[in-house]
Amino acid sequence: MKKLEGQNYGSEVSLGATDAESKIRTILEVRRDSAPDIEAIEPLSVEEMARLEGVEVSALEDKIRERVSLFAEEMESANSYHEDNYAQLMEELYSLYLLSQNNRDIPDDISWIENLRSFDQFCDYFCPDATPHAKAFIGHNVQRFIENVVHPSRDLQVYGRTLDVWGNGNRIYDQEGDWVLLPERFETMSGYRFAEKKIIEEIRSLVGGNYVSSDYTHAAGSAALNGIAREQAILSAQEAVKAGIKPKTGEFVSYVHQESGKPSTGILNSVYVDRGGPKYGYNIVKWFGEYFVTFGINKERQEEYLRSTDVRYGGYFDNEPGKELSHDTLLNEGTLIGHRVPLSAVDVVYAWKTNEPQVQEWIKLNCPQAKFVSLEAAQILKDHTAVIGKMAQQEGISQEEVWEGLLK
C-alpha cells in the first residue's frame, strides 16, 4: 500500500517574498501594542451561587438538582452541542467541581458536592434517569465550557475583549502563564492568537528535530486510558463492549432522526482515524478534569498487526461492513483501520501540555516507544508553518531561529 507522507515541519517554506511586502516581524510588533491582556475568571463561591439562584445556601443542592433535571430533559432531543441558557449552570457546576477537588474536609452542609467529582457520579446523583443521548449532550456542553472558558489549552485565540457566554474573549479560568503573541502575515487579521512560552519552546525543539506528523491519529480521551491500558490496545466501541469495557469518550454515534425527532444511538465497530496530525474527533471531554488524548498511529505497524489477526472492518453499524484498510466512510468522516490497534503501533501520544506529567507516566507504563507531543504544539505548527517560513525567508534565518526569537 502507498505510504502516507506526514508533513515535515523543519523544512523551509517559500511564499515568494517581495520587497514591497511588510515584514511579519514589524506587523507583530504593531499587533502587540493592540493585543488585549489575558485576564483571569475567578470561580464562584457557594454563597455567590446561592445568590445567583435566588436561594439560601441550604437550598442550593435542590436548586442545582432542579436545574440539571431540566437541562437533561431538554437534552433528550438535542441536536446542538451547546445551549446558551445553561452557560450559568456550567459555571456553577465547574465552581462546585473545584470545591469538591480542593477541599479534603468538605463541610457537612455542602457534603453533596462530593457527587461532582466525576461525570458518572454527577449523573447518578443529579439526573439518574437521563438517557445515554441526554448524557452525551450534557457532556458536549461541558466540553464547550472547558475548551472555551476554563481553557486548559495553552493555545488561546482571542476575538475580542468581551466574554460571551461560551468564551472567545480574553477572560479564562486557566489564565496563569507566560503568554506569547503569535505572528500573522497581515496586520488586519481579526483576533489574536497566543501560546504559552513553554509551547513555543516545545515547537522549537520539534522543528530542530525534524518532527513529522503521524500517519494516522485517533482521538480518544483521558477517561478511556484505563481501558486502553488494560487491553494494551485501542478498541472500537463494539470490541470494547465485547471485552466488558463501557465506552467512555464518544465511540457511540448519537443523533436525532429528522422526521420523528427521536434520539438514536449506534455503536462503532471499527477504530476511526484521521490522516496526519491530530484533529478533533469522535471523543468528548465530558467532565471537568478530563482531557483530550490523541494517539499517533504508525500505518506500517498497524498493517503488520492486521495481517496477523482476524481483520474486521465496519461502518457505523453491523450491516455496513467495510471491505479494506483505509476504507472511507459515509461523508468522509473518518478512515477505518480495523477493530483493534495495539499500543505497539502507537508512536506519538498527544495531549494538552497541562496534562503532560500524567500522560508521560502513562506512556512509560504502556507504550514506552511512543513520545509525547502537546496538542497545542502540533496544531500551531500545522497552522503557522507558512507564516513562520515567510518570516525565515524575510530575515534570512532558519525556522527554528524564528521560533526562538519569539521567546525574547
RALIN-V565839 format. One line per field, one symbol per residue. phi: phi as a letter, one per 20 degrees, with the letter a starting at -180 (. if undefined). Layout:
phi: ???
This chain:
phi: .fffdfeeeeffcddmfcfffffffffffffffdfffedeeeffegffffffemcfgfdfgffffffffffffffgdfccebcgfdffffffffffgfffeedfdfggfcfffgfdfbfffgffeebfeffgffffeffffffffffedflffeccdddreeeefcnmdddcfeefqeedfefcfcfegfmcddcfgfffffggffffelgcfffcccecrffeffffffelaedfffffffendfgdcofeecbcffeemefbccdfdbfecdenffcfcefceebfnfbfccdedefffffgfffecefccaefcgecfedbfmffegmlfrdecoebcfffeedbddbfggeggfffffggedbffedecfgfffffgffdgffffffgffdmcefgffgfffee
